[in-house]
Amino acid sequence: MWNLLAIALLAQTNYDLVIRNARVMDPASGLDAVRTVGIAAGKIAIISEAPVSGRQQIDGSGLVLSPGFIDLHWHGTNPASGRYQLMDGVTTTLELEIGVADLDKYYAERQGKSYVNFGASIGHPPVRMAVLGDKGEFVPSGPAGFARATPAQLEQIKQRIEAGLRQGAVAVGFGIAYTHGASYGEIIEMFRLAAKYNATCHVHLRGTSSAASVTADRELGLSEVIAAAAIAGAKLHVVHINSSGQEGTAQLLRSIADARAHGVDVTTEAYPYTAGLTRIESALFDSWTDRLPSDYQNLQWSATGERLTRETFLKYRRQGGLVLTHANTEERVRTAILSPLTMIASDGFDVIEGQGHPRSAGTFSRVLAKYVREEKSLSLMDALRKMTIMPAQRLEGRVPAMRQKGRIALGADADLTLFDPTQIRDQATYEKPAQFSVGVRYVLLKGQVAVREGKPVDSTHAGQPIRAPVSF
């Protein structure tokens, strides 16, 4: 944080960029008023009721100026997909659920190429895949999915997870629904490592997904990790409570609230769609060899848009690829989105013309359009809180850089989103997922304009790495 002298000096200068007359909404402080914001050296240098001058000026009249949105759940590998996130108001995107096995490689591949800020967890699934020799793409499709680790393999997994934490991993990722063979004892050991390094455990619950259907399994999956967090003293974050919860969403939210009331540090997130997306060859579908025809009809092959039968399911499972799972209801999704416990996170993948999921391009705009403007079931300030300060605070205990994000405050990073609250909406659909959202007028990353007048600035790759301190 800048000291008071530096801020005072900046107040006497001509700012790099000034945003005039915007409705400044900062959930961290509660500020909701028309202000002019001056930016210098990538930081917010002044928040003023009076006019100030700058080398560049943006007229924010009629627009909302918010902290840039922070997405805790993203799986993309193609930097070009960041353009869709920018147009959805996102300035920071993090691969925290599945994570990666090689932190240094992940950051090196994105340095200087990313449209948005980026970071990753050290991932239990990819580490387990490396140790057990699983050749699956992204998630296990072989021994890492179903085999128990030997004592020697477990020791290797622990060593690699700890090495990743020392390398500055943002968190520890767990796709327990994809790693059936990981014992409860194995999970607790990884939670203990996370606690040692003050890292949050981002968890896809065992026995839960859009492909599952048994409420009891969902309760057991949540109970497993709440108990592990309590035993290890770890911080827990349950991913996509809407798709993990399904018909049990309200009950899982109650259990999370009860655990918090009894001292367990647990949070959760949701995305505003009734369908999920995953890989058809993953362990989630191991029990799907003989289902009812209606179950297969709930699956939609992303590449063609066709609804599946048992025959096409088996065909595509041998082939491998992305499948949409239409298994939820709007009522359950609304319950998750409106809960004060949830943050907004996309669970997005790369945006590819003709296939994918609309959440990759429209998650944040959809919440602001559907639940804030149209239904009026969520206040604008509460929605922005779920997108900005809540995710920043979830990570800032381990990652000091997050203390400068998710806020409009003196000395904070000028990661900002300027949008029209009367126009913002998603346009991506299940059939056409590669559609920009509309209504986001400007996006700034440390004061650098990445979206200008509603269009991405393609020459700008201003995204910076988000990483915990390296402790070797």
C-alpha positions in Angstrom: 0.0 0.0 0.0 1.3 3.4 -0.9 2.2 5.7 2.1 0.3 8.9 2.8 3.1 11.1 1.5 3.1 9.4 -1.9 -0.7 9.8 -2.2 -0.5 13.4 -1.1 2.1 14.1 -3.8 0.0 12.4 -6.5 -2.9 14.5 -5.5 -1.0 17.5 -6.8 -0.1 16.0 -10.2 -1.8 15.5 -13.5 -3.0 11.9 -13.4 -2.3 9.3 -16.1 -6.0 8.6 -16.5 -9.2 10.1 -15.0 -12.7 8.5 -15.0 -15.2 11.4 -14.6 -18.7 11.3 -13.2 -19.2 7.6 -12.8 -21.3 6.0 -10.1 -18.5 4.5 -8.0 -19.6 1.3 -6.3 -17.1 -0.3 -3.9 -18.5 -3.1 -1.8 -15.5 -3.2 0.5 -16.2 0.3 1.8 -19.9 0.6 0.9 -19.2 3.7 -1.2 -22.0 4.3 -3.8 -21.8 7.8 -5.1 -20.9 9.8 -8.2 -17.1 10.4 -8.0 -14.1 11.1 -10.2 -11.3 8.6 -9.9 -7.7 9.5 -10.8 -5.1 6.8 -11.7 -1.3 7.1 -11.5 1.4 4.5 -12.0 -1.3 1.8 -12.2 -2.8 2.7 -8.8 -5.9 4.5 -7.7 -4.5 7.9 -6.6 -7.6 10.0 -5.9 -11.3 9.5 -5.4 -12.8 13.0 -5.6 -16.1 14.8 -5.6 -14.4 17.6 -7.4 -13.1 17.6 -11.0 -9.4 16.6 -11.5 -7.3 16.6 -14.6 -5.6 13.8 -16.4 -3.6 13.0 -19.5 -6.4 10.7 -20.6 -10.1 11.1 -19.6 -13.1 8.8 -19.7 -16.6 10.1 -19.2 -18.4 7.7 -16.9 -21.7 9.5 -16.8 -24.6 7.0 -16.5 -22.1 4.1 -15.9 -21.1 2.1 -12.8 -17.4 2.0 -11.9 -16.7 -1.2 -10.0 -13.6 -3.1 -9.0 -12.7 -5.6 -11.7 -14.4 -8.9 -11.3 -12.4 -11.8 -9.9 -13.1 -15.3 -11.2 -11.8 -18.0 -8.8 -12.7 -20.9 -11.2 -11.3 -21.0 -14.7 -9.8 -23.8 -16.8 -8.8 -22.1 -20.0 -5.3 -22.6 -21.6 -5.7 -20.4 -24.7 -4.9 -16.7 -23.8 -7.3 -15.6 -26.6 -10.2 -16.7 -24.4 -9.3 -13.8 -22.1 -11.0 -11.4 -24.5 -14.4 -13.0 -23.6 -13.6 -12.6 -19.9 -12.7 -9.0 -20.4 -16.0 -8.3 -22.2 -17.7 -9.9 -19.1 -15.9 -7.5 -16.8 -13.3 -9.9 -15.5 -9.8 -8.6 -14.7 -8.4 -11.6 -12.7 -9.0 -15.3 -13.5 -7.6 -18.2 -11.5 -7.4 -22.0 -12.1 -8.0 -23.1 -8.6 -10.3 -26.2 -8.7 -8.3 -28.7 -10.7 -5.1 -26.7 -10.6 -1.8 -27.6 -12.4 1.1 -29.9 -11.6 3.9 -27.6 -12.9 3.6 -24.1 -11.5 6.6 -22.7 -13.2 5.5 -23.9 -16.6 2.0 -22.6 -16.1 3.2 -19.1 -15.4 5.9 -19.1 -18.1 3.4 -20.0 -20.8 1.2 -17.0 -19.9 3.7 -14.3 -19.1 3.2 -11.4 -21.5 0.4 -13.2 -23.4 -2.6 -12.9 -21.1 -5.5 -10.4 -21.5 -6.3 -10.8 -17.8 -4.4 -11.4 -14.5 -3.8 -15.1 -14.0 -2.9 -17.6 -11.3 -3.2 -21.3 -10.4 -3.3 -23.7 -7.5 -1.1 -26.8 -7.2 -3.6 -29.4 -8.2 -4.1 -32.7 -6.4 -5.7 -34.3 -9.6 -2.9 -33.4 -12.0 -0.2 -34.3 -9.5 -2.0 -37.7 -8.8 -2.1 -38.2 -12.6 1.6 -37.6 -12.9 2.5 -39.9 -10.0 0.1 -42.8 -11.0 0.8 -42.5 -14.8 -2.7 -41.4 -15.9 -2.7 -40.1 -19.5 -6.1 -38.3 -19.2 -6.6 -34.9 -20.7 -7.2 -32.3 -17.9 -8.8 -34.8 -15.5 -8.1 -38.5 -14.7 -9.4 -41.1 -17.1 -7.2 -44.0 -15.9 -5.5 -45.1 -12.7 -5.5 -41.6 -11.0 -9.3 -41.8 -11.1 -9.8 -45.2 -9.4 -6.6 -46.6 -8.0 -5.5 -46.3 -4.4 -2.1 -44.7 -4.0 0.6 -46.9 -2.5 2.5 -45.5 0.5 5.4 -44.6 -1.9 3.1 -42.9 -4.3 1.3 -41.0 -1.6 4.7 -39.7 -0.4 5.4 -38.5 -4.0 2.1 -36.8 -4.2 2.7 -35.0 -0.9 6.2 -33.9 -1.9 4.9 -32.5 -5.2 2.0 -30.7 -3.5 4.4 -29.1 -1.0 6.9 -28.2 -3.8 4.0 -26.4 -5.6 3.1 -24.5 -2.4 6.7 -23.4 -2.0 6.7 -22.3 -5.6 3.9 -19.8 -4.9 0.7 -21.7 -5.7 -2.3 -19.6 -5.0 -4.1 -22.5 -3.4 -4.5 -26.3 -3.5 -7.0 -27.8 -5.9 -9.1 -30.9 -5.4 -11.3 -32.6 -7.9 -12.3 -35.4 -5.5 -15.3 -36.3 -7.7 -12.7 -37.2 -10.4 -10.4 -39.2 -8.1 -12.5 -41.9 -6.6 -9.5 -43.9 -5.5 -8.1 -41.1 -3.3 -8.8 -42.3 0.3 -10.1 -40.0 3.0 -6.7 -40.3 4.6 -5.0 -39.1 1.4 -7.3 -36.0 1.3 -6.6 -35.2 5.0 -2.9 -35.3 4.3 -3.2 -32.8 1.5 -5.4 -30.6 3.7 -2.7 -30.7 6.3 -0.1 -29.4 3.8 -2.5 -26.6 2.7 -3.0 -25.6 6.3 0.8 -25.5 6.8 1.1 -22.9 4.1 -2.1 -21.0 4.8 -3.6 -22.1 1.5 -7.3 -22.5 0.7 -8.5 -25.9 -0.5 -10.7 -25.5 -3.5 -12.8 -28.7 -3.7 -15.1 -30.4 -6.2 -16.9 -32.7 -3.7 -16.7 -36.4 -3.9 -19.9 -38.0 -5.3 -21.2 -34.8 -6.7 -21.6 -33.3 -10.2 -24.2 -32.5 -12.8 -23.9 -36.2 -13.7 -24.7 -37.5 -10.2 -28.2 -37.8 -8.7 -28.1 -39.0 -5.1 -28.6 -36.4 -2.4 -27.1 -38.6 0.3 -23.8 -38.8 -1.7 -23.7 -35.0 -1.9 -24.1 -34.7 1.9 -21.3 -37.2 2.5 -19.1 -35.4 0.0 -19.5 -32.1 1.9 -19.2 -33.7 5.3 -15.9 -35.4 4.2 -14.2 -32.1 3.4 -15.7 -30.1 6.3 -14.4 -32.7 8.6 -11.0 -32.7 6.9 -10.8 -28.9 7.2 -11.7 -29.1 10.9 -9.1 -31.8 11.5 -6.3 -30.2 9.6 -7.1 -26.6 10.5 -7.4 -25.8 6.7 -9.4 -23.2 4.8 -12.0 -24.8 2.6 -13.8 -23.4 -0.5 -16.5 -25.6 -2.1 -16.7 -25.0 -5.9 -19.9 -24.6 -7.9 -22.4 -25.4 -5.1 -25.2 -25.2 -7.7 -24.0 -28.2 -9.8 -22.5 -30.1 -6.8 -25.8 -29.6 -4.8 -28.4 -30.2 -7.5 -31.6 -31.1 -5.6 -29.7 -30.8 -2.3 -28.3 -27.3 -3.0 -30.3 -25.6 -0.1 -29.3 -28.3 2.3 -25.6 -28.1 1.4 -25.8 -24.3 1.9 -27.3 -24.8 5.3 -24.6 -27.2 6.2 -21.9 -24.7 5.1 -23.6 -22.0 7.2 -23.7 -24.3 10.2 -20.0 -25.3 9.8 -19.1 -21.6 9.6 -21.1 -20.9 12.8 -19.0 -23.6 14.5 -15.7 -22.1 13.5 -14.9 -24.0 10.2 -13.4 -21.6 7.6 -15.5 -22.6 4.6 -16.8 -20.6 1.7 -18.5 -21.5 -1.6 -19.3 -20.2 -5.1 -22.0 -20.6 -7.9 -22.5 -19.9 -11.6 -25.8 -18.9 -13.1 -26.6 -21.7 -15.5 -28.6 -24.9 -15.2 -26.2 -27.0 -17.2 -22.7 -28.0 -16.5 -19.7 -29.0 -18.7 -17.1 -31.6 -18.2 -15.1 -34.3 -20.1 -17.1 -37.4 -21.1 -14.1 -39.7 -20.6 -13.7 -38.7 -16.9 -14.4 -40.9 -13.9 -17.6 -39.0 -13.3 -19.2 -41.2 -16.0 -17.8 -44.6 -14.9 -21.2 -45.8 -13.8 -23.0 -44.6 -16.9 -22.8 -47.8 -19.0 -26.5 -48.6 -18.5 -28.7 -45.7 -17.6 -32.3 -44.7 -18.5 -32.8 -43.1 -21.9 -33.8 -39.9 -20.2 -30.4 -39.7 -18.4 -28.6 -39.8 -21.7 -30.9 -37.2 -23.2 -29.7 -34.8 -20.5 -26.2 -35.0 -22.1 -25.4 -32.7 -25.0 -22.3 -33.2 -27.1 -20.6 -29.8 -27.2 -19.1 -30.1 -30.6 -22.4 -30.8 -32.5 -25.2 -29.8 -30.1 -26.8 -33.3 -30.3 -28.5 -34.9 -27.3 -27.0 -38.3 -26.6 -28.3 -41.8 -26.5 -26.7 -44.8 -24.9 -25.0 -45.7 -28.2 -23.6 -42.1 -28.8 -22.6 -41.8 -25.2 -20.5 -44.9 -25.5 -19.1 -43.7 -28.8 -18.0 -40.3 -27.5 -16.7 -41.7 -24.2 -14.2 -43.8 -26.2 -13.4 -40.7 -28.2 -13.2 -38.2 -25.4 -14.3 -34.6 -25.4 -16.6 -32.0 -23.8 -20.2 -32.8 -22.9 -22.9 -30.5 -21.5 -24.9 -31.9 -18.6 -28.5 -30.6 -18.4 -29.4 -31.7 -14.9 -30.3 -28.7 -12.8 -33.3 -26.3 -12.4 -33.5 -22.5 -12.3 -34.9 -22.6 -8.8 -31.9 -24.4 -7.4 -29.5 -22.1 -9.3 -31.3 -19.1 -8.0 -31.1 -20.4 -4.5 -27.3 -20.6 -4.9 -26.8 -17.3 -6.6 -28.9 -15.4 -4.0 -27.3 -17.0 -0.9 -25.1 -14.5 1.0 -22.5 -17.4 1.3 -21.7 -17.6 -2.4 -19.3 -15.8 -4.6 -19.7 -15.8 -8.4 -17.3 -18.0 -10.4 -17.6 -19.2 -13.9 -16.1 -22.7 -14.1 -15.3 -21.7 -17.6 -13.1 -23.3 -20.3 -11.5 -21.9 -23.4 -14.1 -20.2 -25.7 -14.1 -22.1 -29.0 -16.4 -21.2 -31.9 -19.1 -23.9 -32.1 -18.5 -25.6 -28.8 -18.2 -24.9 -25.1 -20.4 -23.5 -22.4 -21.9 -20.0 -22.2 -20.6 -19.5 -18.7 -17.1 -19.0 -20.2 -18.2 -15.7 -21.8 -21.3 -14.6 -19.9 -21.3 -15.6 -16.2 -20.9 -12.1 -14.6 -23.0 -10.2 -17.1 -25.8 -12.8 -16.7 -25.9 -12.3 -12.9 -26.1 -8.5 -13.3 -28.8 -8.8 -16.1 -31.0 -11.6 -14.8 -30.9 -11.4 -11.0 -30.2 -7.7 -10.5 -31.9 -5.8 -13.3 -34.7 -8.1 -14.5 -35.7 -10.1 -11.4 -34.5 -7.5 -8.8 -33.9 -10.5 -6.5 -30.3 -9.4 -5.8 -29.1 -5.8 -5.2 -26.4 -4.4 -7.4 -24.1 -3.9 -4.5 -24.6 -7.4 -3.2 -23.9 -8.8 -6.7 -20.7 -6.8 -7.0 -19.6 -7.9 -3.6 -19.8 -11.6 -4.7 -17.7 -10.7 -7.8 -15.0 -8.5 -6.2 -14.2 -8.2 -2.5 -15.4 -11.6 -1.4 -13.0 -13.5 -3.8 -10.2 -11.1 -3.0 -10.5 -11.6 0.7 -10.7 -15.4 0.3 -7.2 -15.4 -1.1 -5.4 -12.5 0.5 -4.2 -14.3 3.6 -1.8 -16.3 1.4 -1.5 -14.0 -1.6 -0.6 -10.4 -0.7 -1.3 -9.2 -4.2 -5.0 -9.8 -3.6 -5.1 -7.2 -0.9 -4.8 -4.6 -3.7 -7.6 -6.0 -5.8 -11.4 -6.2 -5.5 -11.5 -2.6 -4.1 -11.8 1.0 -5.1 -9.5 2.6 -2.6 -6.5 4.9 -2.5 -3.4 2.9 -3.3 -5.3 -0.2 -4.7 -4.6 -1.6 -8.1 -6.5 0.2 -10.8 -8.2 -3.0 -12.0 -11.6 -1.6 -12.8 -14.8 -2.3 -14.8 -17.0 0.4 -16.1 -20.4 -0.8 -17.3 -23.9 0.3 -18.2 -26.3 -1.3 -15.6 -29.2 -0.8 -17.9 -27.6 -2.7 -20.8 -25.2 -5.3 -19.5 -26.2 -8.8 -20.4 -24.8 -12.1 -21.6 -25.2 -13.2 -25.2 -23.5 -16.6 -25.2 -25.8 -19.7 -25.5 -25.3 -23.4 -25.3 -25.5 -23.6 -29.1 -23.4 -20.4 -29.7 -21.1 -20.0 -26.7 -18.5 -17.8 -28.4 -20.5 -14.6 -28.0 -19.3 -11.5 -26.2 -21.4 -10.0 -23.4 -22.6 -6.5 -24.0 -22.8 -3.5 -21.7 -19.2 -3.4 -20.4 -17.8 -0.2 -21.7 -14.3 0.0 -20.3 -12.0 -2.5 -18.4 -8.7 -1.4 -16.9 -5.8 -3.6 -15.7 -3.5 -1.5 -13.5 -4.7 1.6 -15.3 -4.1 0.2 -18.8 -7.2 0.2 -21.0 -8.1 -3.4 -22.1 -11.7 -2.7 -23.2 -12.4 0.6 -24.8 -15.9 1.8 -25.8 -17.3 -1.8 -25.6 -14.5 -3.5 -27.6 -11.5 -5.4 -26.5 -8.1 -3.8 -27.2 -6.5 -6.8 -29.0 -3.0 -5.4 -28.8 -3.1 -5.2 -25.0 -1.8 -8.2 -23.0 -1.8 -6.5 -19.6 -2.5 -9.5 -17.5 -0.1 -10.0 -14.6 0.7 -13.2 -12.7 -1.0 -13.7 -9.3 1.2 -15.8 -7.1 1.9 -16.4 -3.4 5.4 -15.6 -2.1 8.0 -18.2 -3.2 9.5 -19.9 -0.1 12.5 -21.9 -1.3 
